[in-house]
Amino acid sequence: MQTSELACIYAALICEDCSVDKSADNFVAAGKAANVSVKASSAKVMAKLLTKVDLADVLGNIAVGGGGGAAAPAAAAADKKEDAKPAAAAEPAEDTDEDMGEFGLFD
């Protein structure tokens, strides 16, 4: 990715945050304020793309992974609690790959 394209992406995020029109002129102005050369062609392409895409919707639907380190100790604590439960408590059956039909997670 070129510096000009990356500057246009940052400028689009800034314009979205400030509720300013996401136009090629604003992208070039943001680049100029940051002392970054923004090609007019890159700014026009980005502005045209953002007329078709709702940037706020895209930013609102970002899923962040992580946090897997805490699951192992919690699972160990849950195992200790299960030992103390009476045997009459039935646990729900876990989902299997057969439930997904012909589409599996790792197929």
C-alpha positions in Angstrom: 0.0 0.0 0.0 1.3 3.4 -0.9 1.6 6.3 1.5 -1.0 8.3 -0.4 -3.5 5.5 -0.1 -2.9 5.1 3.6 -3.2 8.8 4.1 -6.6 8.8 2.4 -7.7 6.0 4.7 -6.6 7.9 7.8 -8.2 11.1 6.4 -11.5 9.2 5.8 -11.4 8.0 9.5 -10.8 11.6 10.6 -13.6 12.9 8.5 -16.0 10.3 9.8 -15.0 11.1 13.4 -15.5 14.8 12.9 -18.8 14.3 10.9 -17.2 16.1 7.9 -17.9 15.3 4.3 -15.7 12.6 3.0 -14.5 14.2 -0.2 -11.3 14.2 -2.2 -10.7 17.8 -1.3 -10.9 17.0 2.4 -8.6 14.0 2.0 -6.0 16.2 0.2 -6.4 18.9 2.9 -5.9 16.4 5.7 -2.8 15.1 4.0 -1.4 18.6 3.5 -2.0 19.4 7.2 -0.1 16.2 8.1 2.7 17.0 5.7 1.9 14.0 3.6 1.6 14.0 -0.2 -1.8 12.7 -1.2 -2.3 12.0 -4.9 -5.5 13.5 -6.3 -6.3 10.2 -8.0 -6.1 8.3 -4.7 -8.3 10.8 -3.0 -10.9 10.7 -5.8 -11.0 6.9 -5.7 -11.4 6.8 -2.0 -14.1 9.4 -2.0 -16.0 7.5 -4.7 -15.7 4.3 -2.8 -17.0 5.9 0.4 -20.2 7.0 -1.4 -21.1 3.3 -1.7 -20.0 2.3 1.8 -21.2 3.5 5.2 -18.0 3.9 7.1 -19.8 4.2 10.5 -21.5 0.9 9.8 -18.2 -0.8 8.9 -16.5 0.6 12.0 -19.4 -0.5 14.2 -19.2 -4.1 13.0 -15.5 -4.7 13.7 -15.1 -7.9 15.8 -12.0 -8.0 17.9 -10.6 -11.4 18.9 -8.4 -12.2 21.8 -8.8 -12.9 25.5 -8.2 -16.6 25.1 -5.7 -16.7 27.9 -8.3 -16.4 30.6 -10.4 -19.3 29.4 -8.1 -22.1 30.6 -8.1 -21.1 34.3 -11.8 -20.4 34.2 -12.4 -23.9 32.7 -10.3 -25.5 35.5 -12.3 -23.7 38.1 -15.5 -24.8 36.4 -14.3 -28.5 36.6 -13.8 -28.2 40.3 -17.4 -26.8 40.7 -18.8 -29.6 38.5 -17.3 -32.2 40.9 -19.4 -30.7 43.7 -22.7 -30.8 41.7 -25.1 -33.6 42.2 -25.1 -36.2 39.4 -28.8 -35.5 38.6 -28.1 -32.2 36.9 -28.1 -32.8 33.1 -25.9 -30.7 30.9 -27.1 -29.7 27.4 -25.6 -31.6 24.5 -22.8 -29.8 22.6 -23.2 -28.9 19.0 -21.4 -31.0 16.5 -20.3 -30.6 12.9 -23.2 -32.7 11.7 -25.6 -29.9 12.8 -24.1 -27.6 10.2 -25.1 -29.9 7.3 -22.4 -30.0 4.6 -20.7 -26.8 5.8 -18.1 -27.3 8.4 -15.9 -24.8 10.0 -12.7 -26.4 8.8 -14.0 -28.0 5.5 
